[in-house]
């Protein structure tokens, strides 16, 4: 998870927070006291799950390098 960009991390956290807000079960054990301390905030819960490495979301990215060639018009 160290090679993730901040945008990929934000996308994962946002997606998981939305799932939690819609009623998805937690993937880690969180005590009632911890939930109250976090204010039952789905983003904070998603951050804890992300830190534990249990979020089942996969990132796919293009690995090949795209090059662009420019052609100059020939003189007539």
Phi, psi and omega per residue, in radians:
X1 nan -0.055 -3.119
X2 -1.326 -0.413 -3.088
X3 -1.604 0.223 3.108
X4 -1.419 2.482 3.053
X5 -1.366 2.876 3.134
X6 -1.135 -0.467 3.124
X7 -1.273 -0.689 3.090
X8 -1.155 -0.738 3.121
X9 -1.098 -0.756 3.125
X10 -1.098 -0.685 3.136
X11 -1.132 -0.751 3.132
X12 -1.131 -0.832 -3.128
X13 -1.091 -0.728 3.130
X14 -1.137 -0.732 3.126
X15 -1.126 -0.776 -3.132
X16 -1.195 -0.669 3.110
X17 -1.098 -0.670 3.086
X18 -1.114 -0.751 3.099
X19 -1.041 -0.768 3.141
X20 -1.136 -0.701 3.131
X21 -1.136 -0.483 3.132
X22 -1.529 0.048 3.037
X23 1.851 0.205 3.120
X24 -1.161 2.568 3.120
X25 -1.248 2.666 3.091
X26 -1.209 2.575 3.115
X27 -1.684 -0.105 3.081
X28 -2.279 2.793 3.083
X29 -1.394 2.162 3.102
X30 -2.244 2.233 -3.128
X31 -1.281 2.788 3.129
X32 -1.073 -0.629 3.123
X33 -1.144 -0.702 3.107
X34 -1.153 -0.686 3.113
X35 -1.100 -0.732 3.113
X36 -1.166 -0.648 3.118
X37 -1.138 -0.601 3.108
X38 -1.436 -0.129 -3.117
X39 1.266 0.442 -3.117
X40 0.963 0.545 -3.097
X41 -1.388 2.073 -3.114
X42 -1.103 -0.516 3.126
X43 -1.187 -0.721 3.118
X44 -1.159 -0.658 3.093
X45 -1.141 -0.744 3.109
X46 -1.090 -0.654 3.097
X47 -1.100 -0.716 3.111
X48 -1.142 -0.729 3.108
X49 -1.136 -0.680 3.119
X50 -1.119 -0.759 3.131
X51 -1.103 -0.570 3.119
X52 -1.383 -0.261 3.108
X53 1.323 0.552 -3.078
X54 -1.930 0.046 -3.122
X55 -1.325 2.124 -3.071
X56 -1.519 0.962 3.112
X57 -2.055 2.309 -3.083
X58 -1.885 2.417 3.084
X59 -1.746 2.221 3.037
X60 -1.948 2.295 3.098
X61 -2.428 2.673 3.109
X62 -1.261 2.347 -3.121
X63 -1.886 -0.284 -3.122
X64 -1.404 2.660 -3.135
X65 -1.633 2.205 3.121
X66 -1.649 2.244 3.079
X67 -1.997 2.616 -3.128
X68 -2.112 2.186 3.111
X69 -1.793 2.402 3.100
X70 -1.934 2.373 3.101
X71 -1.913 2.385 3.084
X72 -1.637 2.431 3.099
X73 -1.164 2.459 3.137
X74 -1.354 2.545 3.110
X75 -1.259 2.440 -3.113
X76 -1.400 nan nan
